[in-house]
């Protein structure tokens, strides 16, 4: 099931993630035990990071990390921890 339209001031990443049914995502993670033994990123955090990387098109890992750090304040609202 898709969510309603994104807010007009949402980022492209926020608009993309609004299309994902978070409860369905979480139930799939639970069903497949994707977070079992997870010590770092959760499945959702990894998904958000990979979606961000697709949109940002970084030249490398350092560029991706710098881009994530630059928007750290807003990333909290989509499920990524600060720092």
C-alpha positions, 0 to 999 in steps of 0.5 A: 500500500502506498502512502498519500502524496508527499509534503510540498517541501519534502526532499527527493529522498523523503518523497521516495521513502514516502512510497514505501509502506514502513509497516510492510517493510518492517514485517518483511524484515521480521519475517526474514529475520534480516536484522538478526545479529545486527550490531550496526545499521538496521535493515531500514537504515541500510535501505535509506542509505542505499536509496540516498546513495542512488539519488546522490550518485557519489564518486565514492564512499568518502563522498557518500559519507560527506553527503550524509554528514552534510544533511545529518539534521534532516536524516534523523527524520527518515530513520538514520541516527545522527553521528 
